[in-house]
Amino acid sequence: MDDILTKLQESLCHQSEDIARLSDEVFAQQKELKALRAEVSALKRELSVAKDQLNSEASPNDDQRPPHY
C-alpha cells in the first residue's frame, strides 16, 4: 500500500511540475501573440496610410489627358 501511495505522490509531483511548465509556456505565447497582434495592427495602419497617399497622388492625374494626346 505504501508503494502505491508513493507512486501516486511522485506522479502528482511530476504533474504539478508539468502544469507549471505548461502555464509558463502559455503565458509566453500569450505575450508573443499580443506583440504580434500589435505589429499586425501597426502594419495595417501603415498600409492604409500608404494606400491613401498613393490614391491622393493618383487622383489629380486621372482627370488629365496623357501627354501623348
SULSUL-V498893 format. One record per residue. RES is the residue in three letters. PHI is phi in whole degrees, 0 to 359 (NA if undefined). BURIAL is 1 if it has 24 or more other ideal C-beta (glycine too) atoms within 12 Angstrom, else 0. Layout:
# SULSUL-V498893
RES:PHI:BURIAL ; RES:PHI:BURIAL
This chain:
# SULSUL-V498893
MET:NA:0 ; ASP:296:0 ; ASP:295:0 ; ILE:293:0 ; LEU:298:0 ; THR:297:0 ; LYS:295:0 ; LEU:296:0 ; GLN:295:0 ; GLU:296:0 ; SER:298:0 ; LEU:298:0 ; CYS:298:0 ; HIS:295:0 ; GLN:294:0 ; SER:297:0 ; GLU:295:0 ; ASP:297:0 ; ILE:297:0 ; ALA:296:0 ; ARG:296:0 ; LEU:296:0 ; SER:298:0 ; ASP:298:0 ; GLU:293:0 ; VAL:296:0 ; PHE:299:0 ; ALA:297:0 ; GLN:293:0 ; GLN:297:0 ; LYS:299:0 ; GLU:295:0 ; LEU:297:0 ; LYS:298:0 ; ALA:295:0 ; LEU:294:0 ; ARG:296:0 ; ALA:296:0 ; GLU:294:0 ; VAL:296:0 ; SER:299:0 ; ALA:296:0 ; LEU:294:0 ; LYS:296:0 ; ARG:297:0 ; GLU:298:0 ; LEU:295:0 ; SER:297:0 ; VAL:297:0 ; ALA:296:0 ; LYS:296:0 ; ASP:298:0 ; GLN:295:0 ; LEU:296:0 ; ASN:293:0 ; SER:290:0 ; GLU:284:0 ; ALA:277:0 ; SER:300:0 ; PRO:297:0 ; ASN:284:0 ; ASP:294:0 ; ASP:277:0 ; GLN:271:0 ; ARG:282:0 ; PRO:301:0 ; PRO:294:0 ; HIS:277:0 ; TYR:271:0
